[in-house]
């Protein structure tokens, strides 16, 4: 998973019909852990991490305590502008 991948709860069939489905906390945590691993290099000793990147990693770590449902967390993550 790359940093730009996000958890989604929408699928679109061949006819263009959208179907939403519930996301589990397990799926959120798994994707979040992968995103944290993918961005660990931002915190290397010889790399200066921007505040935007620090905020994003804090957002990822705090998701389970910030949102009451996995769907809320998935929606917030989908709307979050991920730093490059």
PDB file with one MODEL, atoms N, CA, C and O in Angstrom:
MODEL        1
ATOM      1  N   UNK A   1       0.848  -1.181   0.000  1.00  0.00           N
ATOM      2  CA  UNK A   1       0.000   0.000   0.000  1.00  0.00           C
ATOM      3  C   UNK A   1       0.886   1.233   0.000  1.00  0.00           C
ATOM      4  O   UNK A   1       1.843   1.316   0.769  1.00  0.00           O
ATOM      5  N   UNK A   2       0.573   2.174  -0.846  1.00  0.00           N
ATOM      6  CA  UNK A   2       1.324   3.423  -0.872  1.00  0.00           C
ATOM      7  C   UNK A   2       0.622   4.443  -0.006  1.00  0.00           C
ATOM      8  O   UNK A   2      -0.504   4.231   0.443  1.00  0.00           O
ATOM      9  N   UNK A   3       1.296   5.543   0.220  1.00  0.00           N
ATOM     10  CA  UNK A   3       0.724   6.598   1.054  1.00  0.00           C
ATOM     11  C   UNK A   3      -0.582   7.105   0.475  1.00  0.00           C
ATOM     12  O   UNK A   3      -1.473   7.500   1.226  1.00  0.00           O
ATOM     13  N   UNK A   4      -0.718   7.104  -0.843  1.00  0.00           N
ATOM     14  CA  UNK A   4      -1.923   7.663  -1.456  1.00  0.00           C
ATOM     15  C   UNK A   4      -3.117   6.718  -1.405  1.00  0.00           C
ATOM     16  O   UNK A   4      -4.238   7.150  -1.676  1.00  0.00           O
ATOM     17  N   UNK A   5      -2.921   5.447  -1.068  1.00  0.00           N
ATOM     18  CA  UNK A   5      -4.057   4.530  -0.962  1.00  0.00           C
ATOM     19  C   UNK A   5      -4.902   4.889   0.248  1.00  0.00           C
ATOM     20  O   UNK A   5      -4.377   5.292   1.286  1.00  0.00           O
ATOM     21  N   UNK A   6      -6.196   4.742   0.109  1.00  0.00           N
ATOM     22  CA  UNK A   6      -7.112   5.060   1.197  1.00  0.00           C
ATOM     23  C   UNK A   6      -8.144   3.956   1.330  1.00  0.00           C
ATOM     24  O   UNK A   6      -8.424   3.222   0.383  1.00  0.00           O
ATOM     25  N   UNK A   7      -8.694   3.858   2.510  1.00  0.00           N
ATOM     26  CA  UNK A   7      -9.785   2.907   2.717  1.00  0.00           C
ATOM     27  C   UNK A   7     -11.021   3.493   2.052  1.00  0.00           C
ATOM     28  O   UNK A   7     -11.307   4.681   2.200  1.00  0.00           O
ATOM     29  N   UNK A   8     -11.744   2.669   1.329  1.00  0.00           N
ATOM     30  CA  UNK A   8     -12.954   3.153   0.676  1.00  0.00           C
ATOM     31  C   UNK A   8     -14.120   2.266   1.063  1.00  0.00           C
ATOM     32  O   UNK A   8     -13.935   1.092   1.384  1.00  0.00           O
ATOM     33  N   UNK A   9     -15.281   2.806   1.036  1.00  0.00           N
ATOM     34  CA  UNK A   9     -16.476   2.021   1.323  1.00  0.00           C
ATOM     35  C   UNK A   9     -17.507   2.188   0.222  1.00  0.00           C
ATOM     36  O   UNK A   9     -18.713   2.195   0.465  1.00  0.00           O
ATOM     37  N   UNK A  10     -17.007   2.319  -0.981  1.00  0.00           N
ATOM     38  CA  UNK A  10     -17.861   2.498  -2.148  1.00  0.00           C
ATOM     39  C   UNK A  10     -17.374   1.558  -3.240  1.00  0.00           C
ATOM     40  O   UNK A  10     -16.178   1.479  -3.519  1.00  0.00           O
ATOM     41  N   UNK A  11     -18.302   0.855  -3.846  1.00  0.00           N
ATOM     42  CA  UNK A  11     -17.946   0.088  -5.035  1.00  0.00           C
ATOM     43  C   UNK A  11     -18.927   0.463  -6.136  1.00  0.00           C
ATOM     44  O   UNK A  11     -20.093   0.761  -5.877  1.00  0.00           O
ATOM     45  N   UNK A  12     -18.438   0.441  -7.355  1.00  0.00           N
ATOM     46  CA  UNK A  12     -19.268   0.796  -8.502  1.00  0.00           C
ATOM     47  C   UNK A  12     -19.259  -0.391  -9.463  1.00  0.00           C
ATOM     48  O   UNK A  12     -18.198  -0.880  -9.851  1.00  0.00           O
ATOM     49  N   UNK A  13     -20.447  -0.844  -9.839  1.00  0.00           N
ATOM     50  CA  UNK A  13     -20.525  -1.998 -10.733  1.00  0.00           C
ATOM     51  C   UNK A  13     -20.359  -1.558 -12.193  1.00  0.00           C
ATOM     52  O   UNK A  13     -20.158  -0.376 -12.473  1.00  0.00           O
ATOM     53  N   UNK A  14     -20.445  -2.511 -13.110  1.00  0.00           N
ATOM     54  CA  UNK A  14     -20.231  -2.238 -14.529  1.00  0.00           C
ATOM     55  C   UNK A  14     -21.223  -1.243 -15.104  1.00  0.00           C
ATOM     56  O   UNK A  14     -20.921  -0.553 -16.078  1.00  0.00           O
ATOM     57  N   UNK A  15     -22.407  -1.165 -14.507  1.00  0.00           N
ATOM     58  CA  UNK A  15     -23.431  -0.245 -14.992  1.00  0.00           C
ATOM     59  C   UNK A  15     -23.323   1.140 -14.358  1.00  0.00           C
ATOM     60  O   UNK A  15     -24.129   2.023 -14.653  1.00  0.00           O
ATOM     61  N   UNK A  16     -22.340   1.329 -13.496  1.00  0.00           N
ATOM     62  CA  UNK A  16     -22.149   2.615 -12.846  1.00  0.00           C
ATOM     63  C   UNK A  16     -22.959   2.801 -11.578  1.00  0.00           C
ATOM     64  O   UNK A  16     -23.022   3.909 -11.044  1.00  0.00           O
ATOM     65  N   UNK A  17     -23.586   1.731 -11.080  1.00  0.00           N
ATOM     66  CA  UNK A  17     -24.370   1.816  -9.854  1.00  0.00           C
ATOM     67  C   UNK A  17     -23.445   1.756  -8.639  1.00  0.00           C
ATOM     68  O   UNK A  17     -22.605   0.863  -8.533  1.00  0.00           O
ATOM     69  N   UNK A  18     -23.604   2.701  -7.737  1.00  0.00           N
ATOM     70  CA  UNK A  18     -22.761   2.763  -6.543  1.00  0.00           C
ATOM     71  C   UNK A  18     -23.386   1.959  -5.409  1.00  0.00           C
ATOM     72  O   UNK A  18     -24.595   2.006  -5.186  1.00  0.00           O
ATOM     73  N   UNK A  19     -22.542   1.226  -4.704  1.00  0.00           N
ATOM     74  CA  UNK A  19     -22.974   0.472  -3.537  1.00  0.00           C
ATOM     75  C   UNK A  19     -22.027   0.801  -2.386  1.00  0.00           C
ATOM     76  O   UNK A  19     -20.810   0.667  -2.513  1.00  0.00           O
ATOM     77  N   UNK A  20     -22.590   1.227  -1.278  1.00  0.00           N
ATOM     78  CA  UNK A  20     -21.784   1.501  -0.093  1.00  0.00           C
ATOM     79  C   UNK A  20     -21.828   0.294   0.828  1.00  0.00           C
ATOM     80  O   UNK A  20     -22.837  -0.409   0.893  1.00  0.00           O
ATOM     81  N   UNK A  21     -20.751   0.059   1.529  1.00  0.00           N
ATOM     82  CA  UNK A  21     -20.728  -1.030   2.494  1.00  0.00           C
ATOM     83  C   UNK A  21     -20.032  -0.564   3.758  1.00  0.00           C
ATOM     84  O   UNK A  21     -19.247   0.384   3.736  1.00  0.00           O
ATOM     85  N   UNK A  22     -20.321  -1.232   4.849  1.00  0.00           N
ATOM     86  CA  UNK A  22     -19.730  -0.868   6.129  1.00  0.00           C
ATOM     87  C   UNK A  22     -18.271  -1.298   6.186  1.00  0.00           C
ATOM     88  O   UNK A  22     -17.895  -2.352   5.671  1.00  0.00           O
ATOM     89  N   UNK A  23     -17.470  -0.473   6.813  1.00  0.00           N
ATOM     90  CA  UNK A  23     -16.055  -0.749   7.012  1.00  0.00           C
ATOM     91  C   UNK A  23     -15.871  -1.170   8.463  1.00  0.00           C
ATOM     92  O   UNK A  23     -16.486  -0.596   9.362  1.00  0.00           O
ATOM     93  N   UNK A  24     -15.034  -2.160   8.692  1.00  0.00           N
ATOM     94  CA  UNK A  24     -14.771  -2.609  10.061  1.00  0.00           C
ATOM     95  C   UNK A  24     -13.558  -1.879  10.620  1.00  0.00           C
ATOM     96  O   UNK A  24     -12.714  -1.377   9.878  1.00  0.00           O
ATOM     97  N   UNK A  25     -13.493  -1.833  11.944  1.00  0.00           N
ATOM     98  CA  UNK A  25     -12.310  -1.253  12.580  1.00  0.00           C
ATOM     99  C   UNK A  25     -11.071  -2.063  12.220  1.00  0.00           C
ATOM    100  O   UNK A  25      -9.974  -1.512  12.125  1.00  0.00           O
ATOM    101  N   UNK A  26     -11.239  -3.353  12.021  1.00  0.00           N
ATOM    102  CA  UNK A  26     -10.105  -4.194  11.631  1.00  0.00           C
ATOM    103  C   UNK A  26      -9.524  -3.730  10.290  1.00  0.00           C
ATOM    104  O   UNK A  26      -8.306  -3.653  10.129  1.00  0.00           O
ATOM    105  N   UNK A  27     -10.397  -3.426   9.337  1.00  0.00           N
ATOM    106  CA  UNK A  27      -9.942  -2.949   8.030  1.00  0.00           C
ATOM    107  C   UNK A  27      -9.273  -1.585   8.147  1.00  0.00           C
ATOM    108  O   UNK A  27      -8.250  -1.331   7.510  1.00  0.00           O
ATOM    109  N   UNK A  28      -9.851  -0.712   8.961  1.00  0.00           N
ATOM    110  CA  UNK A  28      -9.264   0.619   9.167  1.00  0.00           C
ATOM    111  C   UNK A  28      -7.882   0.482   9.793  1.00  0.00           C
ATOM    112  O   UNK A  28      -6.917   1.079   9.314  1.00  0.00           O
ATOM    113  N   UNK A  29      -7.787  -0.297  10.854  1.00  0.00           N
ATOM    114  CA  UNK A  29      -6.497  -0.454  11.542  1.00  0.00           C
ATOM    115  C   UNK A  29      -5.442  -1.069  10.635  1.00  0.00           C
ATOM    116  O   UNK A  29      -4.282  -0.656  10.655  1.00  0.00           O
ATOM    117  N   UNK A  30      -5.836  -2.042   9.851  1.00  0.00           N
ATOM    118  CA  UNK A  30      -4.897  -2.685   8.935  1.00  0.00           C
ATOM    119  C   UNK A  30      -4.368  -1.683   7.910  1.00  0.00           C
ATOM    120  O   UNK A  30      -3.159  -1.594   7.697  1.00  0.00           O
ATOM    121  N   UNK A  31      -5.254  -0.942   7.284  1.00  0.00           N
ATOM    122  CA  UNK A  31      -4.852   0.060   6.290  1.00  0.00           C
ATOM    123  C   UNK A  31      -4.050   1.180   6.950  1.00  0.00           C
ATOM    124  O   UNK A  31      -3.075   1.672   6.382  1.00  0.00           O
ATOM    125  N   UNK A  32      -4.466   1.577   8.150  1.00  0.00           N
ATOM    126  CA  UNK A  32      -3.744   2.623   8.873  1.00  0.00           C
ATOM    127  C   UNK A  32      -2.330   2.178   9.197  1.00  0.00           C
ATOM    128  O   UNK A  32      -1.383   2.944   9.020  1.00  0.00           O
ATOM    129  N   UNK A  33      -2.177   0.940   9.672  1.00  0.00           N
ATOM    130  CA  UNK A  33      -0.850   0.437   9.998  1.00  0.00           C
ATOM    131  C   UNK A  33       0.047   0.396   8.767  1.00  0.00           C
ATOM    132  O   UNK A  33       1.236   0.705   8.852  1.00  0.00           O
ATOM    133  N   UNK A  34      -0.514   0.020   7.632  1.00  0.00           N
ATOM    134  CA  UNK A  34       0.253   0.015   6.384  1.00  0.00           C
ATOM    135  C   UNK A  34       0.669   1.436   5.998  1.00  0.00           C
ATOM    136  O   UNK A  34       1.795   1.650   5.549  1.00  0.00           O
ATOM    137  N   UNK A  35      -0.228   2.403   6.169  1.00  0.00           N
ATOM    138  CA  UNK A  35       0.103   3.794   5.842  1.00  0.00           C
ATOM    139  C   UNK A  35       1.167   4.343   6.790  1.00  0.00           C
ATOM    140  O   UNK A  35       2.051   5.092   6.374  1.00  0.00           O
ATOM    141  N   UNK A  36       1.077   3.969   8.058  1.00  0.00           N
ATOM    142  CA  UNK A  36       2.119   4.402   9.000  1.00  0.00           C
ATOM    143  C   UNK A  36       3.466   3.793   8.621  1.00  0.00           C
ATOM    144  O   UNK A  36       4.489   4.478   8.659  1.00  0.00           O
ATOM    145  N   UNK A  37       3.473   2.518   8.256  1.00  0.00           N
ATOM    146  CA  UNK A  37       4.728   1.881   7.818  1.00  0.00           C
ATOM    147  C   UNK A  37       5.289   2.571   6.581  1.00  0.00           C
ATOM    148  O   UNK A  37       6.495   2.795   6.475  1.00  0.00           O
ATOM    149  N   UNK A  38       4.398   2.906   5.646  1.00  0.00           N
ATOM    150  CA  UNK A  38       4.829   3.536   4.400  1.00  0.00           C
ATOM    151  C   UNK A  38       5.390   4.936   4.619  1.00  0.00           C
ATOM    152  O   UNK A  38       6.163   5.430   3.798  1.00  0.00           O
ATOM    153  N   UNK A  39       5.011   5.570   5.708  1.00  0.00           N
ATOM    154  CA  UNK A  39       5.484   6.935   5.985  1.00  0.00           C
ATOM    155  C   UNK A  39       6.527   6.983   7.100  1.00  0.00           C
ATOM    156  O   UNK A  39       6.945   8.069   7.504  1.00  0.00           O
ATOM    157  N   UNK A  40       6.948   5.838   7.596  1.00  0.00           N
ATOM    158  CA  UNK A  40       7.972   5.827   8.650  1.00  0.00           C
ATOM    159  C   UNK A  40       9.249   6.546   8.219  1.00  0.00           C
ATOM    160  O   UNK A  40       9.925   7.164   9.041  1.00  0.00           O
ATOM    161  N   UNK A  41       9.571   6.465   6.949  1.00  0.00           N
ATOM    162  CA  UNK A  41      10.806   7.096   6.482  1.00  0.00           C
ATOM    163  C   UNK A  41      10.776   8.616   6.661  1.00  0.00           C
ATOM    164  O   UNK A  41      11.823   9.260   6.717  1.00  0.00           O
ATOM    165  N   UNK A  42       9.567   9.184   6.751  1.00  0.00           N
ATOM    166  CA  UNK A  42       9.469  10.626   6.995  1.00  0.00           C
ATOM    167  C   UNK A  42      10.143  11.022   8.302  1.00  0.00           C
ATOM    168  O   UNK A  42      10.581  12.162   8.456  1.00  0.00           O
ATOM    169  N   UNK A  43      10.228  10.089   9.240  1.00  0.00           N
ATOM    170  CA  UNK A  43      10.761  10.388  10.572  1.00  0.00           C
ATOM    171  C   UNK A  43      12.230   9.990  10.738  1.00  0.00           C
ATOM    172  O   UNK A  43      12.740   9.982  11.858  1.00  0.00           O
ATOM    173  N   UNK A  44      12.910   9.662   9.649  1.00  0.00           N
ATOM    174  CA  UNK A  44      14.324   9.319   9.749  1.00  0.00           C
ATOM    175  C   UNK A  44      15.126  10.510  10.270  1.00  0.00           C
ATOM    176  O   UNK A  44      14.752  11.668  10.085  1.00  0.00           O
ATOM    177  N   UNK A  45      16.212  10.194  10.909  1.00  0.00           N
ATOM    178  CA  UNK A  45      17.020  11.215  11.563  1.00  0.00           C
ATOM    179  C   UNK A  45      17.516  12.294  10.597  1.00  0.00           C
ATOM    180  O   UNK A  45      17.622  13.459  10.980  1.00  0.00           O
ATOM    181  N   UNK A  46      17.819  11.925   9.361  1.00  0.00           N
ATOM    182  CA  UNK A  46      18.356  12.901   8.409  1.00  0.00           C
ATOM    183  C   UNK A  46      17.294  13.520   7.501  1.00  0.00           C
ATOM    184  O   UNK A  46      17.626  14.156   6.500  1.00  0.00           O
ATOM    185  N   UNK A  47      16.021  13.337   7.848  1.00  0.00           N
ATOM    186  CA  UNK A  47      14.915  13.911   7.075  1.00  0.00           C
ATOM    187  C   UNK A  47      14.148  14.871   7.978  1.00  0.00           C
ATOM    188  O   UNK A  47      13.819  14.543   9.118  1.00  0.00           O
ATOM    189  N   UNK A  48      13.868  16.063   7.451  1.00  0.00           N
ATOM    190  CA  UNK A  48      13.072  17.027   8.206  1.00  0.00           C
ATOM    191  C   UNK A  48      11.603  16.808   7.834  1.00  0.00           C
ATOM    192  O   UNK A  48      11.208  16.984   6.681  1.00  0.00           O
ATOM    193  N   UNK A  49      10.807  16.422   8.827  1.00  0.00           N
ATOM    194  CA  UNK A  49       9.387  16.158   8.580  1.00  0.00           C
ATOM    195  C   UNK A  49       8.601  17.457   8.738  1.00  0.00           C
ATOM    196  O   UNK A  49       8.729  18.152   9.746  1.00  0.00           O
ATOM    197  N   UNK A  50       7.797  17.772   7.743  1.00  0.00           N
ATOM    198  CA  UNK A  50       6.965  18.981   7.805  1.00  0.00           C
ATOM    199  C   UNK A  50       5.856  18.798   8.841  1.00  0.00           C
ATOM    200  O   UNK A  50       5.524  17.675   9.222  1.00  0.00           O
ATOM    201  N   UNK A  51       5.303  19.897   9.280  1.00  0.00           N
ATOM    202  CA  UNK A  51       4.196  19.836  10.237  1.00  0.00           C
ATOM    203  C   UNK A  51       2.992  19.128   9.632  1.00  0.00           C
ATOM    204  O   UNK A  51       2.265  18.425  10.334  1.00  0.00           O
ATOM    205  N   UNK A  52       2.778  19.310   8.333  1.00  0.00           N
ATOM    206  CA  UNK A  52       1.670  18.651   7.645  1.00  0.00           C
ATOM    207  C   UNK A  52       1.811  17.132   7.727  1.00  0.00           C
ATOM    208  O   UNK A  52       0.831  16.423   7.954  1.00  0.00           O
ATOM    209  N   UNK A  53       3.032  16.640   7.540  1.00  0.00           N
ATOM    210  CA  UNK A  53       3.282  15.201   7.634  1.00  0.00           C
ATOM    211  C   UNK A  53       3.129  14.708   9.069  1.00  0.00           C
ATOM    212  O   UNK A  53       2.598  13.622   9.301  1.00  0.00           O
ATOM    213  N   UNK A  54       3.590  15.496  10.024  1.00  0.00           N
ATOM    214  CA  UNK A  54       3.414  15.136  11.440  1.00  0.00           C
ATOM    215  C   UNK A  54       1.930  15.054  11.781  1.00  0.00           C
ATOM    216  O   UNK A  54       1.486  14.128  12.460  1.00  0.00           O
ATOM    217  N   UNK A  55       1.171  16.036  11.302  1.00  0.00           N
ATOM    218  CA  UNK A  55      -0.272  16.059  11.566  1.00  0.00           C
ATOM    219  C   UNK A  55      -0.971  14.841  10.960  1.00  0.00           C
ATOM    220  O   UNK A  55      -1.869  14.267  11.576  1.00  0.00           O
ATOM    221  N   UNK A  56      -0.560  14.450   9.760  1.00  0.00           N
ATOM    222  CA  UNK A  56      -1.163  13.292   9.104  1.00  0.00           C
ATOM    223  C   UNK A  56      -0.881  12.022   9.906  1.00  0.00           C
ATOM    224  O   UNK A  56      -1.785  11.214  10.117  1.00  0.00           O
ATOM    225  N   UNK A  57       0.351  11.840  10.348  1.00  0.00           N
ATOM    226  CA  UNK A  57       0.686  10.642  11.123  1.00  0.00           C
ATOM    227  C   UNK A  57      -0.052  10.644  12.468  1.00  0.00           C
ATOM    228  O   UNK A  57      -0.457   9.587  12.951  1.00  0.00           O
ATOM    229  N   UNK A  58      -0.225  11.808  13.065  1.00  0.00           N
ATOM    230  CA  UNK A  58      -1.008  11.910  14.301  1.00  0.00           C
ATOM    231  C   UNK A  58      -2.465  11.556  14.028  1.00  0.00           C
ATOM    232  O   UNK A  58      -3.087  10.835  14.809  1.00  0.00           O
ATOM    233  N   UNK A  59      -3.008  12.057  12.930  1.00  0.00           N
ATOM    234  CA  UNK A  59      -4.375  11.721  12.529  1.00  0.00           C
ATOM    235  C   UNK A  59      -4.541  10.206  12.418  1.00  0.00           C
ATOM    236  O   UNK A  59      -5.513   9.646  12.926  1.00  0.00           O
ATOM    237  N   UNK A  60      -3.595   9.547  11.756  1.00  0.00           N
ATOM    238  CA  UNK A  60      -3.664   8.093  11.600  1.00  0.00           C
ATOM    239  C   UNK A  60      -3.638   7.384  12.958  1.00  0.00           C
ATOM    240  O   UNK A  60      -4.451   6.496  13.214  1.00  0.00           O
ATOM    241  N   UNK A  61      -2.706   7.776  13.819  1.00  0.00           N
ATOM    242  CA  UNK A  61      -2.585   7.115  15.125  1.00  0.00           C
ATOM    243  C   UNK A  61      -3.804   7.346  15.997  1.00  0.00           C
ATOM    244  O   UNK A  61      -4.180   6.471  16.778  1.00  0.00           O
ATOM    245  N   UNK A  62      -4.429   8.512  15.879  1.00  0.00           N
ATOM    246  CA  UNK A  62      -5.546   8.873  16.763  1.00  0.00           C
ATOM    247  C   UNK A  62      -6.922   8.461  16.246  1.00  0.00           C
ATOM    248  O   UNK A  62      -7.914   8.639  16.952  1.00  0.00           O
ATOM    249  N   UNK A  63      -7.008   7.917  15.036  1.00  0.00           N
ATOM    250  CA  UNK A  63      -8.320   7.584  14.459  1.00  0.00           C
ATOM    251  C   UNK A  63      -9.208   6.757  15.383  1.00  0.00           C
ATOM    252  O   UNK A  63     -10.369   7.120  15.570  1.00  0.00           O
ATOM    253  N   UNK A  64      -8.723   5.666  15.970  1.00  0.00           N
ATOM    254  CA  UNK A  64      -9.623   4.854  16.808  1.00  0.00           C
ATOM    255  C   UNK A  64     -10.173   5.602  18.027  1.00  0.00           C
ATOM    256  O   UNK A  64     -11.281   5.316  18.481  1.00  0.00           O
ATOM    257  N   UNK A  65      -9.408   6.553  18.554  1.00  0.00           N
ATOM    258  CA  UNK A  65      -9.898   7.285  19.719  1.00  0.00           C
ATOM    259  C   UNK A  65     -10.676   8.544  19.335  1.00  0.00           C
ATOM    260  O   UNK A  65     -11.375   9.117  20.170  1.00  0.00           O
ATOM    261  N   UNK A  66     -10.560   8.973  18.086  1.00  0.00           N
ATOM    262  CA  UNK A  66     -11.227  10.192  17.634  1.00  0.00           C
ATOM    263  C   UNK A  66     -12.625   9.929  17.087  1.00  0.00           C
ATOM    264  O   UNK A  66     -13.528  10.744  17.279  1.00  0.00           O
ATOM    265  N   UNK A  67     -12.812   8.803  16.412  1.00  0.00           N
ATOM    266  CA  UNK A  67     -14.082   8.507  15.748  1.00  0.00           C
ATOM    267  C   UNK A  67     -14.781   7.346  16.444  1.00  0.00           C
ATOM    268  O   UNK A  67     -14.143   6.380  16.863  1.00  0.00           O
ATOM    269  N   UNK A  68     -16.092   7.458  16.560  1.00  0.00           N
ATOM    270  CA  UNK A  68     -16.838   6.422  17.283  1.00  0.00           C
ATOM    271  C   UNK A  68     -17.158   5.215  16.410  1.00  0.00           C
ATOM    272  O   UNK A  68     -17.379   4.122  16.931  1.00  0.00           O
ATOM    273  N   UNK A  69     -17.188   5.394  15.092  1.00  0.00           N
ATOM    274  CA  UNK A  69     -17.443   4.245  14.215  1.00  0.00           C
ATOM    275  C   UNK A  69     -16.364   4.182  13.134  1.00  0.00           C
ATOM    276  O   UNK A  69     -15.740   5.185  12.789  1.00  0.00           O
ATOM    277  N   UNK A  70     -16.170   2.987  12.621  1.00  0.00           N
ATOM    278  CA  UNK A  70     -15.192   2.801  11.555  1.00  0.00           C
ATOM    279  C   UNK A  70     -15.610   3.556  10.291  1.00  0.00           C
ATOM    280  O   UNK A  70     -14.756   4.058   9.559  1.00  0.00           O
ATOM    281  N   UNK A  71     -16.906   3.638  10.034  1.00  0.00           N
ATOM    282  CA  UNK A  71     -17.372   4.373   8.855  1.00  0.00           C
ATOM    283  C   UNK A  71     -17.044   5.858   8.960  1.00  0.00           C
ATOM    284  O   UNK A  71     -16.666   6.477   7.966  1.00  0.00           O
ATOM    285  N   UNK A  72     -17.183   6.439  10.153  1.00  0.00           N
ATOM    286  CA  UNK A  72     -16.805   7.840  10.349  1.00  0.00           C
ATOM    287  C   UNK A  72     -15.312   8.028  10.096  1.00  0.00           C
ATOM    288  O   UNK A  72     -14.898   8.995   9.457  1.00  0.00           O
ATOM    289  N   UNK A  73     -14.516   7.104  10.597  1.00  0.00           N
ATOM    290  CA  UNK A  73     -13.069   7.177  10.393  1.00  0.00           C
ATOM    291  C   UNK A  73     -12.727   7.061   8.911  1.00  0.00           C
ATOM    292  O   UNK A  73     -11.873   7.795   8.415  1.00  0.00           O
ATOM    293  N   UNK A  74     -13.388   6.142   8.196  1.00  0.00           N
ATOM    294  CA  UNK A  74     -13.135   5.970   6.761  1.00  0.00           C
ATOM    295  C   UNK A  74     -13.514   7.228   5.985  1.00  0.00           C
ATOM    296  O   UNK A  74     -12.798   7.636   5.071  1.00  0.00           O
ATOM    297  N   UNK A  75     -14.637   7.840   6.348  1.00  0.00           N
ATOM    298  CA  UNK A  75     -15.052   9.075   5.679  1.00  0.00           C
ATOM    299  C   UNK A  75     -14.052  10.202   5.933  1.00  0.00           C
ATOM    300  O   UNK A  75     -13.707  10.951   5.019  1.00  0.00           O
ATOM    301  N   UNK A  76     -13.593  10.316   7.173  1.00  0.00           N
ATOM    302  CA  UNK A  76     -12.628  11.358   7.508  1.00  0.00           C
ATOM    303  C   UNK A  76     -11.306  11.139   6.775  1.00  0.00           C
ATOM    304  O   UNK A  76     -10.686  12.086   6.292  1.00  0.00           O
ATOM    305  N   UNK A  77     -10.889   9.891   6.700  1.00  0.00           N
ATOM    306  CA  UNK A  77      -9.637   9.566   6.020  1.00  0.00           C
ATOM    307  C   UNK A  77      -9.749   9.860   4.524  1.00  0.00           C
ATOM    308  O   UNK A  77      -8.815  10.385   3.918  1.00  0.00           O
ATOM    309  N   UNK A  78     -10.886   9.521   3.938  1.00  0.00           N
ATOM    310  CA  UNK A  78     -11.094   9.781   2.515  1.00  0.00           C
ATOM    311  C   UNK A  78     -11.050  11.279   2.207  1.00  0.00           C
ATOM    312  O   UNK A  78     -10.619  11.686   1.128  1.00  0.00           O
ATOM    313  N   UNK A  79     -11.499  12.093   3.164  1.00  0.00           N
ATOM    314  CA  UNK A  79     -11.519  13.547   2.962  1.00  0.00           C
ATOM    315  C   UNK A  79     -10.192  14.210   3.310  1.00  0.00           C
ATOM    316  O   UNK A  79      -9.969  15.371   2.965  1.00  0.00           O
ATOM    317  N   UNK A  80      -9.313  13.481   3.991  1.00  0.00           N
ATOM    318  CA  UNK A  80      -8.041  14.054   4.445  1.00  0.00           C
ATOM    319  C   UNK A  80      -7.085  14.225   3.258  1.00  0.00           C
ATOM    320  O   UNK A  80      -6.909  13.308   2.456  1.00  0.00           O
ATOM    321  N   UNK A  81      -6.485  15.385   3.160  1.00  0.00           N
ATOM    322  CA  UNK A  81      -5.513  15.631   2.101  1.00  0.00           C
ATOM    323  C   UNK A  81      -4.161  15.093   2.556  1.00  0.00           C
ATOM    324  O   UNK A  81      -3.525  15.648   3.452  1.00  0.00           O
ATOM    325  N   UNK A  82      -3.738  14.009   1.924  1.00  0.00           N
ATOM    326  CA  UNK A  82      -2.514  13.337   2.329  1.00  0.00           C
ATOM    327  C   UNK A  82      -1.308  14.085   1.769  1.00  0.00           C
ATOM    328  O   UNK A  82      -1.238  14.340   0.566  1.00  0.00           O
ATOM    329  N   UNK A  83      -0.363  14.435   2.630  1.00  0.00           N
ATOM    330  CA  UNK A  83       0.825  15.158   2.151  1.00  0.00           C
ATOM    331  C   UNK A  83       1.720  14.266   1.293  1.00  0.00           C
ATOM    332  O   UNK A  83       1.766  13.048   1.466  1.00  0.00           O
ATOM    333  N   UNK A  84       2.417  14.896   0.379  1.00  0.00           N
ATOM    334  CA  UNK A  84       3.361  14.162  -0.490  1.00  0.00           C
ATOM    335  C   UNK A  84       4.753  14.213   0.080  1.00  0.00           C
ATOM    336  O   UNK A  84       5.682  13.656  -0.506  1.00  0.00           O
TER     337      UNK A  84
ENDMDL
END
